[in-house]
């Protein structure tokens, strides 16, 4: 009898804690860093995008106040590289003072990270505009909300354990008095 009760309690506990396996889920590891957000004109800087090996990553640089000739990522305004050893490193040179937006995207076009870079003092004609982030136009990156809150699961588990314990108590009490 005690073995069955223990097995029932163990099964209830397993049902309660089974959803916690979902908390161990890790999304593809994408991240990006920039060596400086205020380089001097003509000073090269690095943008490093952490991505799974073999994944294509695109870096795009843009500015409303500058022609495409003054933007160089290996001689282009936009460049796609394949991640090697878990990262893709871009060397960027901006030769004119202005405010630039740098956006790193994955192969599906999803924004990994965006940066605002001010070269020199930003130029006199350029008005600094915040770089659009992944969070609805806010400056800087934002993370998506994932996962679930564990409180309802814990409360449900405790209730199941109490109901099981009460049923066990009543079942044993009924056999003793009979």
Number of C-alpha atoms within 10 A of each C-alpha: 8 9 8 10 14 13 12 16 18 13 11 17 15 12 13 18 13 11 13 13 8 10 12 9 10 7 7 8 10 17 14 20 15 16 12 14 14 16 19 19 18 17 13 17 18 15 19 19 26 21 23 18 13 14 16 17 27 21 26 17 23 17 18 13 16 17 11 15 12 17 23 19 19 12 13 14 17 18 16 17 17 18 19 15 11 15 21 24 19 20 13 22 21 25 19 20 22 23 28 26 18 21 21 25 20 18 13 9 10 11 19 24 22 24 23 23 23 23 23 18 14 20 15 8 10 17 12 14 13 16 20 20 20 18 12 9 11 12 16 15 20 13 9 8 6 9 11 12 9 12 9 10 17 13 12 12 18 15 12 17 18 13 12 16 16 12 13 19 11 12 11 13 11 10 8 8 6 5
